[in-house]
Amino acid sequence: MSVFVCGSLHYDVVVDAPHLPRLDETVAGHAVNYVTGGKGGNQAAAAARMGVETAFAGRIGDDASGEILVKGLVEAGVDTTHVQRAAGASGMSVAIVDPSGGYGAVIVSAANLDIDPSRIDVPASARVAVLQNEIPEAVNLAVALKARNQGAAVVLNAAPARPMGADLLEAIDLLVVNRVEAADMLSTSDTILDPLEAASALSALGPRSVIVTLGGDGLVLCDAGKASHHPGHRVNVVSTHGAGDAFLGALAAAHATGSKLPEAARFGQAAAALHVSTAPADRASITRMDVEALLVQAGNR
């Protein structure tokens, strides 16, 4: 049982600041960290840290940050055989984190936009394939079809939100979006969005199941035509940066090892709760045992 992730790699510059800058404002920050990221890379690392065999396909440039990105995946236990290399710049991003843990970010995709899907073979052992919208739709569709032909469940994290073709939506077993992305896909405002109705409406577009994540308020899962709310864990938030990727990776790991979607979603929620409540420097040490312990603790309340 394994997870196959095709997606983005970004070398992240993460700055701590008193607040996000307004237009034309310069803010004095007080710390900076350089971390390996990109939704694809983060989700692959998160799945591997849950003890599941994980492989990653993506593309880097021939710069120093590209080698750092691959090294980060290897250190997390991810198979990087499918990473493509070419001349040019690797992807990068800049994120600004405020004292509450909220953040804003800018990505520069670079090599991520040039992934060659014809060079990607989905492993026969893959039970779950994970995709995101930080790579071209044509790549997502090609890999989704290959994964389905191998019998793998296809998970698409439609972030950032963008218009998507019917062919891709119909090739998806599980669509995962946050509240804002759901609103964008449904051409409405997130301030008036009903998550239960939104999950059902998104499922009608083609995906067999839909998850709308709601941050600290939990998530809504529409599965087998029925939408239900699943509350989140109450924790002290250090930073929410990367929480969605921690959720996705853990969910994929649980689903690949036999958990049904509701149980896999709960596992992902617990992993995300530990992620946001742990200092960034210590997040790589979060294990499956830690996640299972939090689930037991929550069940005993």
PASEBA-1860 file (N, C-alpha, C; in nm, 3 decimals):
! residues 301
1> MSVFVCGS> 0.085/-0.118/0.000/0.000/0.000/0.000/0.090/0.125/0.000 ~ 0.066/0.216/-0.094/0.154/0.333/-0.100/0.081/0.455/-0.152 ~ 0.146/0.571/-0.136/0.096/0.699/-0.180/0.186/0.751/-0.290 ~ 0.128/0.801/-0.398/0.203/0.864/-0.506/0.156/1.008/-0.518 ~ 0.249/1.101/-0.508/0.217/1.243/-0.516/0.284/1.303/-0.639 ~ 0.207/1.373/-0.719/0.263/1.452/-0.828/0.227/1.596/-0.801 ~ 0.328/1.683/-0.797/0.295/1.821/-0.764/0.415/1.912/-0.760 ~ 0.397/2.018/-0.686/0.491/2.130/-0.684/0.597/2.116/-0.576
9> LHYDVVVD> 0.711/2.177/-0.606/0.820/2.192/-0.508/0.858/2.340/-0.504 ~ 0.856/2.398/-0.384/0.897/2.538/-0.367/0.995/2.549/-0.251 ~ 1.098/2.626/-0.272/1.188/2.660/-0.162/1.127/2.781/-0.093 ~ 1.081/2.763/0.032/1.002/2.865/0.101/1.088/2.955/0.189 ~ 1.065/3.085/0.176/1.120/3.183/0.268/1.004/3.226/0.358 ~ 1.011/3.193/0.487/0.901/3.220/0.580/0.945/3.327/0.679 ~ 0.875/3.440/0.678/0.911/3.556/0.760/0.806/3.577/0.869 ~ 0.850/3.595/0.994/0.760/3.631/1.104/0.752/3.782/1.113
17> APHLPRLD> 0.629/3.835/1.118/0.610/3.979/1.120/0.492/4.014/1.211 ~ 0.485/4.139/1.258/0.375/4.178/1.347/0.239/4.176/1.279 ~ 0.236/4.195/1.148/0.112/4.188/1.071/0.148/4.181/0.924 ~ 0.052/4.142/0.841/0.074/4.139/0.697/0.080/4.282/0.643 ~ 0.169/4.311/0.552/0.181/4.449/0.501/0.055/4.494/0.427 ~ 0.021/4.621/0.446/-0.079/4.684/0.360/-0.012/4.727/0.231 ~ -0.089/4.769/0.133/-0.034/4.816/0.007/0.065/4.929/0.032 ~ 0.185/4.916/-0.023/0.292/5.016/-0.014/0.356/5.025/0.125
25> ETVAGHAV> 0.321/4.934/0.216/0.379/4.939/0.351/0.497/4.843/0.362 ~ 0.603/4.888/0.430/0.716/4.804/0.466/0.706/4.770/0.614 ~ 0.706/4.641/0.646/0.693/4.595/0.784/0.825/4.536/0.831 ~ 0.866/4.568/0.953/0.989/4.512/1.010/0.958/4.376/1.071 ~ 1.012/4.271/1.012/0.995/4.137/1.066/1.096/4.109/1.175 ~ 1.081/3.993/1.240/1.173/3.962/1.350/1.234/3.822/1.340 ~ 1.201/3.745/1.235/1.265/3.615/1.216/1.240/3.569/1.073 ~ 1.330/3.485/1.022/1.313/3.427/0.889/1.361/3.282/0.892
33> NYVTGGKG> 1.286/3.195/0.824/1.324/3.055/0.813/1.319/3.015/0.666 ~ 1.408/2.926/0.628/1.413/2.874/0.491/1.377/2.726/0.498 ~ 1.266/2.690/0.434/1.217/2.553/0.445/1.179/2.498/0.308 ~ 1.187/2.367/0.295/1.143/2.302/0.171/0.991/2.295/0.171 ~ 0.932/2.329/0.058/0.786/2.335/0.053/0.732/2.307/-0.085 ~ 0.622/2.376/-0.116/0.539/2.341/-0.230/0.435/2.243/-0.182 ~ 0.310/2.259/-0.225/0.205/2.172/-0.175/0.235/2.025/-0.203 ~ 0.286/1.995/-0.323/0.317/1.857/-0.355/0.424/1.799/-0.264
41> GNQAAAAA> 0.534/1.872/-0.251/0.643/1.825/-0.165/0.600/1.811/-0.020 ~ 0.524/1.910/0.030/0.478/1.904/0.168/0.387/1.784/0.192 ~ 0.297/1.759/0.098/0.203/1.649/0.116/0.273/1.514/0.108 ~ 0.371/1.503/0.020/0.448/1.379/0.012/0.524/1.354/0.141 ~ 0.588/1.457/0.193/0.664/1.443/0.318/0.571/1.406/0.433 ~ 0.453/1.470/0.437/0.358/1.441/0.545/0.311/1.297/0.539 ~ 0.287/1.245/0.418/0.244/1.105/0.405/0.354/1.010/0.449 ~ 0.477/1.037/0.406/0.589/0.950/0.440/0.613/0.947/0.590
49> RMGVETAF> 0.596/1.061/0.656/0.619/1.066/0.801/0.513/0.990/0.879 ~ 0.404/0.955/0.813/0.303/0.870/0.876/0.334/0.723/0.856 ~ 0.454/0.692/0.805/0.500/0.555/0.795/0.455/0.481/0.672 ~ 0.409/0.553/0.569/0.358/0.489/0.447/0.459/0.511/0.334 ~ 0.483/0.407/0.255/0.570/0.418/0.139/0.515/0.526/0.047 ~ 0.599/0.626/0.015/0.553/0.742/-0.061/0.654/0.776/-0.169 ~ 0.602/0.800/-0.291/0.687/0.844/-0.403/0.636/0.978/-0.454 ~ 0.729/1.058/-0.507/0.694/1.192/-0.553/0.742/1.215/-0.695
57> AGRIGDDA> 0.656/1.277/-0.778/0.694/1.319/-0.913/0.677/1.470/-0.924 ~ 0.778/1.536/-0.976/0.773/1.682/-0.994/0.892/1.725/-1.076 ~ 0.927/1.853/-1.068/1.036/1.904/-1.151/1.110/2.014/-1.076 ~ 1.244/2.011/-1.084/1.327/2.116/-1.026/1.419/2.172/-1.134 ~ 1.475/2.289/-1.107/1.575/2.346/-1.194/1.713/2.297/-1.155 ~ 1.815/2.356/-1.219/1.952/2.314/-1.191/2.021/2.408/-1.092 ~ 1.942/2.475/-1.008/1.998/2.566/-0.909/2.017/2.496/-0.775 ~ 2.078/2.568/-0.682/2.107/2.509/-0.550/1.980/2.475/-0.473
65> SGEILVKG> 1.876/2.558/-0.488/1.754/2.532/-0.413/1.686/2.403/-0.459 ~ 1.702/2.366/-0.587/1.646/2.242/-0.635/1.703/2.121/-0.563 ~ 1.834/2.121/-0.543/1.896/2.010/-0.471/1.854/2.007/-0.325 ~ 1.833/2.125/-0.266/1.785/2.131/-0.128/1.645/2.072/-0.118 ~ 1.561/2.100/-0.218/1.425/2.048/-0.219/1.425/1.895/-0.225 ~ 1.507/1.838/-0.310/1.513/1.693/-0.321/1.569/1.633/-0.192 ~ 1.670/1.695/-0.137/1.727/1.646/-0.011/1.622/1.644/0.099 ~ 1.536/1.747/0.104/1.431/1.751/0.206/1.334/1.635/0.192
73> LVEAGVDT> 1.299/1.600/0.068/1.211/1.486/0.046/1.276/1.355/0.090 ~ 1.402/1.339/0.054/1.473/1.216/0.090/1.481/1.203/0.242 ~ 1.508/1.312/0.311/1.517/1.308/0.457/1.384/1.272/0.521 ~ 1.273/1.305/0.453/1.140/1.269/0.504/1.103/1.125/0.471 ~ 1.185/1.058/0.391/1.158/0.919/0.355/1.083/0.902/0.225 ~ 1.086/1.005/0.139/1.012/1.001/0.012/1.103/0.950/-0.101 ~ 1.049/0.864/-0.186/1.118/0.817/-0.306/1.116/0.928/-0.410 ~ 1.233/0.976/-0.452/1.242/1.088/-0.547/1.284/1.044/-0.687
81> THVQRAAG> 1.270/0.916/-0.717/1.310/0.863/-0.847/1.241/0.936/-0.962 ~ 1.117/0.982/-0.939/1.037/1.042/-1.046/1.055/1.193/-1.057 ~ 1.148/1.253/-0.982/1.170/1.397/-0.991/1.247/1.429/-1.119 ~ 1.193/1.517/-1.201/1.258/1.560/-1.326/1.350/1.679/-1.299 ~ 1.457/1.687/-1.376/1.555/1.796/-1.360/1.579/1.861/-1.495 ~ 1.590/1.995/-1.495/1.615/2.067/-1.619/1.683/2.199/-1.587 ~ 1.738/2.262/-1.689/1.802/2.392/-1.670/1.698/2.496/-1.629 ~ 1.742/2.593/-1.548/1.653/2.700/-1.507/1.630/2.703/-1.357
89> ASGMSVAI> 1.531/2.782/-1.318/1.505/2.804/-1.176/1.406/2.704/-1.120 ~ 1.426/2.665/-0.996/1.328/2.585/-0.923/1.221/2.677/-0.866 ~ 1.108/2.619/-0.828/1.000/2.698/-0.770/1.038/2.752/-0.633 ~ 0.976/2.864/-0.596/1.002/2.923/-0.464/0.878/2.997/-0.417 ~ 0.876/3.032/-0.289/0.766/3.112/-0.236/0.816/3.196/-0.119 ~ 0.739/3.300/-0.091/0.764/3.384/0.027/0.635/3.387/0.107 ~ 0.642/3.354/0.236/0.525/3.355/0.323/0.552/3.449/0.441 ~ 0.452/3.527/0.478/0.461/3.617/0.593/0.362/3.568/0.698
97> VDPSGGYG> 0.411/3.540/0.818/0.329/3.484/0.925/0.311/3.588/1.034 ~ 0.185/3.611/1.077/0.161/3.709/1.184/0.155/3.639/1.320 ~ 0.150/3.715/1.430/0.155/3.653/1.563/0.042/3.554/1.592 ~ -0.072/3.568/1.523/-0.184/3.475/1.546/-0.165/3.342/1.476 ~ -0.062/3.334/1.389/-0.041/3.213/1.311/-0.097/3.221/1.171 ~ -0.172/3.327/1.140/-0.222/3.347/1.005/-0.109/3.388/0.912 ~ -0.130/3.373/0.781/-0.022/3.405/0.689/-0.075/3.444/0.552 ~ 0.011/3.507/0.475/-0.011/3.532/0.333/0.114/3.489/0.259
105> AVIVSAAN> 0.098/3.445/0.133/0.213/3.392/0.062/0.206/3.426/-0.086 ~ 0.324/3.428/-0.150/0.336/3.446/-0.294/0.425/3.332/-0.345 ~ 0.381/3.264/-0.453/0.464/3.159/-0.511/0.513/3.199/-0.649 ~ 0.632/3.151/-0.684/0.686/3.164/-0.819/0.709/3.021/-0.868 ~ 0.627/2.977/-0.962/0.622/2.834/-0.996/0.746/2.783/-1.068 ~ 0.799/2.861/-1.162/0.921/2.825/-1.237/0.913/2.682/-1.291 ~ 1.006/2.594/-1.250/1.015/2.459/-1.307/0.888/2.377/-1.290 ~ 0.806/2.410/-1.192/0.682/2.334/-1.169/0.587/2.341/-1.288
113> LDIDPSRI> 0.598/2.444/-1.368/0.508/2.460/-1.483/0.550/2.375/-1.602 ~ 0.668/2.313/-1.593/0.722/2.238/-1.707/0.730/2.088/-1.683 ~ 0.655/2.036/-1.586/0.653/1.892/-1.562/0.605/1.821/-1.688 ~ 0.676/1.716/-1.728/0.642/1.639/-1.847/0.566/1.513/-1.804 ~ 0.433/1.511/-1.824/0.356/1.395/-1.777/0.388/1.267/-1.851 ~ 0.443/1.277/-1.972/0.475/1.155/-2.047/0.588/1.078/-1.981 ~ 0.665/1.145/-1.895/0.776/1.080/-1.826/0.736/1.026/-1.689 ~ 0.609/1.035/-1.655/0.563/0.993/-1.523/0.489/0.860/-1.534
121> DVPASARV> 0.537/0.761/-1.461/0.471/0.632/-1.450/0.423/0.615/-1.306 ~ 0.294/0.599/-1.289/0.239/0.578/-1.155/0.274/0.437/-1.110 ~ 0.339/0.421/-0.994/0.377/0.287/-0.948/0.257/0.194/-0.933 ~ 0.276/0.069/-0.966/0.168/-0.029/-0.956/0.122/-0.046/-0.811 ~ 0.210/-0.014/-0.716/0.176/-0.031/-0.575/0.093/0.085/-0.520 ~ 0.076/0.192/-0.597/0.006/0.310/-0.547/-0.141/0.281/-0.523 ~ -0.187/0.309/-0.403/-0.329/0.295/-0.369/-0.398/0.431/-0.372 ~ -0.321/0.538/-0.350/-0.375/0.674/-0.353/-0.279/0.763/-0.430
129> AVLQNEIP> -0.331/0.841/-0.524/-0.251/0.940/-0.597/-0.302/1.079/-0.559 ~ -0.209/1.169/-0.527/-0.245/1.302/-0.478/-0.195/1.409/-0.575 ~ -0.283/1.503/-0.608/-0.252/1.611/-0.701/-0.292/1.745/-0.639 ~ -0.238/1.856/-0.694/-0.275/1.990/-0.649/-0.278/2.084/-0.768 ~ -0.328/2.206/-0.747/-0.339/2.303/-0.856/-0.219/2.397/-0.868 ~ -0.107/2.361/-0.808/0.015/2.439/-0.829/0.094/2.389/-0.949 ~ 0.039/2.291/-1.020/0.099/2.243/-1.145/-0.008/2.250/-1.254 ~ 0.029/2.245/-1.381/-0.069/2.262/-1.489/-0.180/2.156/-1.487
137> EAVNLAVA> -0.299/2.197/-1.530/-0.413/2.104/-1.533/-0.386/1.985/-1.624 ~ -0.316/2.008/-1.734/-0.288/1.897/-1.826/-0.207/1.788/-1.758 ~ -0.116/1.826/-1.670/-0.038/1.728/-1.595/-0.129/1.654/-1.497 ~ -0.213/1.729/-1.425/-0.306/1.666/-1.331/-0.395/1.564/-1.401 ~ -0.449/1.600/-1.516/-0.540/1.509/-1.587/-0.466/1.384/-1.634 ~ -0.348/1.402/-1.691/-0.272/1.287/-1.741/-0.238/1.191/-1.627 ~ -0.194/1.244/-1.514/-0.156/1.159/-1.401/-0.280/1.096/-1.338 ~ -0.389/1.172/-1.330/-0.513/1.117/-1.274/-0.560/0.996/-1.355
145> LKARNQGA> -0.556/1.007/-1.486/-0.600/0.895/-1.570/-0.507/0.776/-1.557 ~ -0.377/0.801/-1.550/-0.282/0.691/-1.529/-0.305/0.623/-1.395 ~ -0.331/0.703/-1.292/-0.352/0.648/-1.159/-0.479/0.563/-1.155 ~ -0.584/0.610/-1.218/-0.710/0.534/-1.219/-0.693/0.403/-1.294 ~ -0.613/0.407/-1.400/-0.586/0.283/-1.474/-0.511/0.182/-1.390 ~ -0.435/0.232/-1.291/-0.363/0.144/-1.199/-0.448/0.101/-1.081 ~ -0.570/0.154/-1.072/-0.658/0.119/-0.962/-0.640/0.205/-0.838 ~ -0.569/0.316/-0.850/-0.547/0.404/-0.736/-0.660/0.505/-0.723
153> AVVLNAAP> -0.693/0.541/-0.599/-0.788/0.650/-0.575/-0.718/0.782/-0.602 ~ -0.785/0.875/-0.669/-0.724/1.003/-0.706/-0.778/1.114/-0.617 ~ -0.687/1.184/-0.550/-0.722/1.295/-0.462/-0.667/1.424/-0.525 ~ -0.753/1.522/-0.544/-0.711/1.652/-0.596/-0.734/1.758/-0.490 ~ -0.627/1.823/-0.448/-0.635/1.940/-0.362/-0.639/2.062/-0.456 ~ -0.758/2.115/-0.481/-0.776/2.222/-0.579/-0.734/2.356/-0.522 ~ -0.607/2.367/-0.491/-0.550/2.489/-0.434/-0.421/2.523/-0.510 ~ -0.409/2.647/-0.557/-0.512/2.753/-0.550/-0.629/2.722/-0.642
161> ARPMGADL> -0.744/2.784/-0.611/-0.864/2.761/-0.691/-0.847/2.819/-0.830 ~ -0.899/2.747/-0.931/-0.898/2.794/-1.069/-1.003/2.716/-1.144 ~ -1.048/2.766/-1.258/-1.144/2.689/-1.338/-1.081/2.556/-1.379 ~ -1.162/2.448/-1.375/-1.112/2.317/-1.412/-1.208/2.250/-1.508 ~ -1.153/2.174/-1.601/-1.235/2.106/-1.700/-1.313/1.989/-1.642 ~ -1.422/1.955/-1.710/-1.506/1.845/-1.665/-1.430/1.713/-1.666 ~ -1.338/1.694/-1.761/-1.263/1.569/-1.770/-1.184/1.544/-1.642 ~ -1.121/1.650/-1.590/-1.043/1.634/-1.467/-1.135/1.608/-1.349
169> LEAIDLLV> -1.240/1.687/-1.335/-1.330/1.671/-1.220/-1.392/1.531/-1.216 ~ -1.421/1.476/-1.333/-1.481/1.343/-1.337/-1.380/1.232/-1.312 ~ -1.251/1.265/-1.319/-1.146/1.166/-1.292/-1.105/1.164/-1.146 ~ -1.169/1.249/-1.063/-1.129/1.265/-0.924/-1.218/1.182/-0.832 ~ -1.156/1.107/-0.743/-1.230/1.034/-0.641/-1.259/1.123/-0.521 ~ -1.164/1.208/-0.483/-1.183/1.298/-0.369/-1.129/1.436/-0.403 ~ -1.216/1.536/-0.396/-1.177/1.676/-0.413/-1.166/1.739/-0.275 ~ -1.054/1.806/-0.248/-1.034/1.872/-0.119/-1.008/2.021/-0.142
177> VNRVEAAD> -1.090/2.106/-0.080/-1.075/2.250/-0.091/-1.102/2.313/0.046 ~ -1.052/2.436/0.065/-1.092/2.509/0.185/-1.215/2.594/0.153 ~ -1.261/2.670/0.251/-1.385/2.747/0.235/-1.374/2.847/0.119 ~ -1.262/2.917/0.111/-1.244/3.019/0.007/-1.239/2.954/-0.131 ~ -1.166/2.843/-0.143/-1.155/2.774/-0.271/-1.290/2.718/-0.315 ~ -1.367/2.667/-0.219/-1.501/2.618/-0.251/-1.588/2.730/-0.305 ~ -1.582/2.847/-0.240/-1.661/2.960/-0.285/-1.620/3.003/-0.425 ~ -1.490/3.006/-0.452/-1.443/3.044/-0.585/-1.494/2.947/-0.691
185> MLSTSDTI> -1.489/2.818/-0.662/-1.533/2.719/-0.759/-1.683/2.728/-0.785 ~ -1.758/2.777/-0.686/-1.903/2.787/-0.700/-1.948/2.928/-0.733 ~ -1.852/3.017/-0.760/-1.881/3.156/-0.798/-1.969/3.226/-0.696 ~ -1.932/3.213/-0.569/-2.006/3.280/-0.463/-1.905/3.341/-0.365 ~ -1.952/3.395/-0.256/-1.865/3.455/-0.155/-1.847/3.360/-0.038 ~ -1.725/3.354/0.014/-1.701/3.265/0.127/-1.774/3.314/0.253 ~ -1.813/3.442/0.256/-1.883/3.494/0.374/-2.026/3.443/0.385 ~ -2.082/3.397/0.274/-2.220/3.345/0.278/-2.225/3.196/0.246
193> LDPLEAAS> -2.108/3.135/0.231/-2.102/2.994/0.192/-2.156/2.903/0.302 ~ -2.245/2.812/0.267/-2.287/2.705/0.356/-2.201/2.583/0.321 ~ -2.109/2.542/0.408/-2.016/2.434/0.373/-2.084/2.303/0.337 ~ -2.195/2.270/0.404/-2.265/2.146/0.374/-2.323/2.151/0.233 ~ -2.386/2.262/0.199/-2.442/2.277/0.065/-2.331/2.283/-0.039 ~ -2.220/2.350/-0.005/-2.109/2.363/-0.099/-2.047/2.228/-0.132 ~ -2.028/2.144/-0.031/-1.970/2.012/-0.055/-2.059/1.929/-0.147 ~ -2.189/1.936/-0.126/-2.281/1.863/-0.211/-2.280/1.918/-0.354
201> ALSALGPR> -2.275/2.051/-0.367/-2.274/2.113/-0.499/-2.146/2.079/-0.575 ~ -2.034/2.076/-0.506/-1.907/2.041/-0.570/-1.907/1.895/-0.613 ~ -1.966/1.809/-0.533/-1.973/1.668/-0.569/-2.053/1.648/-0.697 ~ -2.153/1.734/-0.719/-2.235/1.724/-0.839/-2.158/1.759/-0.965 ~ -2.040/1.822/-0.950/-1.959/1.859/-1.066/-1.878/1.741/-1.120 ~ -1.872/1.631/-1.045/-1.799/1.514/-1.095/-1.726/1.432/-0.991 ~ -1.659/1.495/-0.891/-1.585/1.416/-0.792/-1.678/1.323/-0.714 ~ -1.630/1.204/-0.682/-1.712/1.109/-0.609/-1.732/1.150/-0.464
209> SVIVTLGG> -1.632/1.217/-0.406/-1.642/1.267/-0.269/-1.577/1.404/-0.262 ~ -1.618/1.483/-0.164/-1.565/1.620/-0.148/-1.541/1.647/0.000 ~ -1.429/1.713/0.029/-1.403/1.765/0.162/-1.385/1.916/0.151 ~ -1.457/1.990/0.234/-1.436/2.134/0.249/-1.378/2.156/0.388 ~ -1.252/2.200/0.394/-1.188/2.222/0.524/-1.224/2.361/0.577 ~ -1.237/2.370/0.710/-1.287/2.492/0.774/-1.193/2.540/0.884 ~ -1.064/2.506/0.875/-0.969/2.549/0.977/-1.005/2.491/1.112 ~ -1.008/2.578/1.214/-1.038/2.533/1.349/-1.180/2.483/1.367
217> DGLVLCDA> -1.266/2.510/1.269/-1.405/2.464/1.278/-1.425/2.324/1.221 ~ -1.315/2.259/1.180/-1.325/2.122/1.133/-1.338/2.113/0.982 ~ -1.425/2.026/0.936/-1.443/2.007/0.791/-1.581/1.949/0.764 ~ -1.620/1.959/0.638/-1.742/1.893/0.589/-1.700/1.789/0.487 ~ -1.752/1.669/0.501/-1.726/1.560/0.408/-1.856/1.521/0.339 ~ -1.856/1.525/0.206/-1.968/1.472/0.128/-1.922/1.340/0.067 ~ -1.978/1.232/0.115/-1.938/1.098/0.072/-2.064/1.015/0.048 ~ -2.068/0.946/-0.064/-2.185/0.866/-0.100/-2.313/0.950/-0.100
225> GKASHHPG> -2.300/1.076/-0.143/-2.415/1.163/-0.157/-2.464/1.228/-0.030 ~ -2.395/1.205/0.083/-2.438/1.261/0.210/-2.328/1.350/0.268 ~ -2.364/1.474/0.304/-2.268/1.570/0.361/-2.281/1.574/0.512 ~ -2.168/1.571/0.582/-2.168/1.574/0.728/-2.054/1.659/0.778 ~ -2.074/1.721/0.895/-1.973/1.806/0.956/-1.892/1.728/1.058 ~ -1.760/1.748/1.056/-1.669/1.682/1.149/-1.591/1.790/1.223 ~ -1.619/1.810/1.353/-1.551/1.917/1.429/-1.400/1.896/1.434 ~ -1.327/2.005/1.452/-1.182/1.998/1.462/-1.137/1.979/1.606
233> HRVNVVST> -1.006/1.968/1.625/-0.947/1.957/1.758/-0.914/2.097/1.810 ~ -0.936/2.120/1.936/-0.904/2.250/1.996/-0.761/2.246/2.048 ~ -0.674/2.324/1.986/-0.532/2.327/2.024/-0.484/2.472/2.027 ~ -0.369/2.494/2.088/-0.307/2.626/2.088/-0.227/2.642/1.958 ~ -0.267/2.736/1.874/-0.208/2.751/1.741/-0.077/2.829/1.748 ~ 0.028/2.769/1.691/0.157/2.838/1.675/0.161/2.906/1.538 ~ 0.127/2.830/1.436/0.120/2.881/1.299/0.037/2.786/1.215 ~ -0.048/2.842/1.128/-0.130/2.758/1.042/-0.062/2.728/0.909
241> HGAGDAFL> 0.057/2.782/0.887/0.126/2.763/0.759/0.154/2.613/0.737 ~ 0.105/2.559/0.627/0.128/2.419/0.594/0.027/2.322/0.654 ~ -0.075/2.374/0.724/-0.170/2.285/0.790/-0.248/2.201/0.689 ~ -0.288/2.263/0.580/-0.363/2.189/0.478/-0.284/2.075/0.418 ~ -0.154/2.097/0.400/-0.069/1.992/0.344/-0.048/1.879/0.444 ~ -0.035/1.913/0.572/-0.025/1.809/0.675/-0.151/1.724/0.677 ~ -0.266/1.788/0.664/-0.394/1.717/0.660/-0.400/1.623/0.540 ~ -0.367/1.677/0.422/-0.376/1.597/0.299/-0.283/1.476/0.303
249> GALAAAHA> -0.158/1.498/0.345/-0.063/1.388/0.348/-0.105/1.278/0.443 ~ -0.152/1.318/0.561/-0.194/1.218/0.660/-0.320/1.146/0.614 ~ -0.415/1.220/0.556/-0.536/1.157/0.503/-0.500/1.053/0.396 ~ -0.412/1.090/0.304/-0.372/0.998/0.198/-0.306/0.874/0.256 ~ -0.221/0.893/0.356/-0.153/0.779/0.419/-0.254/0.684/0.483 ~ -0.351/0.741/0.554/-0.451/0.656/0.619/-0.538/0.585/0.517 ~ -0.578/0.657/0.413/-0.664/0.598/0.310/-0.591/0.487/0.235 ~ -0.460/0.507/0.210/-0.381/0.407/0.137/-0.365/0.279/0.216
257> TGSKLPEA> -0.375/0.288/0.348/-0.359/0.170/0.432/-0.492/0.111/0.476 ~ -0.601/0.150/0.407/-0.727/0.082/0.428/-0.836/0.156/0.501 ~ -0.807/0.275/0.555/-0.911/0.351/0.625/-1.013/0.406/0.526 ~ -1.140/0.397/0.560/-1.245/0.461/0.481/-1.230/0.613/0.495 ~ -1.296/0.686/0.404/-1.278/0.831/0.402/-1.308/0.900/0.535 ~ -1.418/0.871/0.604/-1.441/0.940/0.732/-1.329/0.919/0.833 ~ -1.279/0.795/0.842/-1.170/0.768/0.936/-1.040/0.834/0.888 ~ -1.015/0.830/0.758/-0.895/0.894/0.704/-0.899/1.044/0.727
265> ARFGQAAA> -1.017/1.104/0.712/-1.032/1.247/0.735/-1.005/1.282/0.881 ~ -1.056/1.201/0.973/-1.030/1.226/1.115/-0.882/1.213/1.146 ~ -0.816/1.116/1.085/-0.672/1.101/1.104/-0.600/1.226/1.053 ~ -0.640/1.275/0.935/-0.581/1.395/0.880/-0.603/1.516/0.969 ~ -0.722/1.527/1.026/-0.750/1.639/1.117/-0.658/1.637/1.238 ~ -0.635/1.519/1.294/-0.548/1.509/1.411/-0.404/1.547/1.374 ~ -0.359/1.503/1.258/-0.224/1.538/1.213/-0.211/1.688/1.194 ~ -0.314/1.751/1.136/-0.311/1.896/1.115/-0.313/1.970/1.249
273> ALHVSTAP> -0.388/1.919/1.346/-0.393/1.983/1.477/-0.256/1.980/1.544 ~ -0.187/1.867/1.534/-0.051/1.860/1.589/0.043/1.953/1.513 ~ 0.024/1.964/1.382/0.109/2.051/1.300/0.097/2.196/1.344 ~ -0.025/2.247/1.356/-0.042/2.390/1.386/-0.004/2.423/1.530 ~ -0.003/2.324/1.617/0.029/2.350/1.758/0.173/2.317/1.793 ~ 0.254/2.282/1.693/0.395/2.248/1.713/0.483/2.353/1.646 ~ 0.592/2.389/1.710/0.686/2.484/1.650/0.736/2.432/1.517 ~ 0.747/2.518/1.415/0.788/2.471/1.282/0.914/2.386/1.282
281> ADRASITR> 1.011/2.419/1.366/1.137/2.345/1.369/1.118/2.201/1.418 ~ 1.006/2.174/1.488/0.984/2.041/1.546/0.880/1.958/1.471 ~ 0.822/2.012/1.366/0.711/1.943/1.299/0.753/1.814/1.230 ~ 0.876/1.807/1.185/0.922/1.686/1.116/0.926/1.566/1.209 ~ 0.921/1.589/1.339/0.928/1.479/1.435/0.790/1.422/1.470 ~ 0.682/1.481/1.417/0.548/1.429/1.444/0.532/1.294/1.375 ~ 0.489/1.192/1.448/0.478/1.057/1.395/0.334/1.008/1.394 ~ 0.315/0.894/1.332/0.182/0.830/1.332/0.137/0.800/1.474
289> MDVEALLV> 0.228/0.758/1.559/0.193/0.729/1.697/0.141/0.853/1.767 ~ 0.199/0.971/1.738/0.152/1.096/1.798/0.010/1.126/1.753 ~ -0.017/1.104/1.625/-0.151/1.130/1.572/-0.251/1.034/1.635 ~ -0.217/0.908/1.643/-0.308/0.810/1.702/-0.333/0.840/1.849 ~ -0.231/0.889/1.919/-0.248/0.924/2.061/-0.346/1.040/2.077 ~ -0.340/1.138/1.987/-0.434/1.250/1.994/-0.576/1.202/1.966 ~ -0.592/1.110/1.873/-0.725/1.056/1.845/-0.782/0.981/1.964 ~ -0.697/0.906/2.033/-0.741/0.836/2.153/-0.782/0.935/2.262
297> QAGNR> -0.699/1.038/2.279/-0.727/1.142/2.378/-0.861/1.211/2.348 ~ -0.883/1.244/2.221/-1.007/1.310/2.181/-1.127/1.218/2.204 ~ -1.108/1.089/2.180/-1.217/0.994/2.199/-1.254/0.972/2.344 ~ -1.161/1.003/2.434/-1.185/0.984/2.577/-1.248/1.106/2.645 ~ -1.264/1.214/2.567/-1.321/1.335/2.627/-1.472/1.323/2.644
END
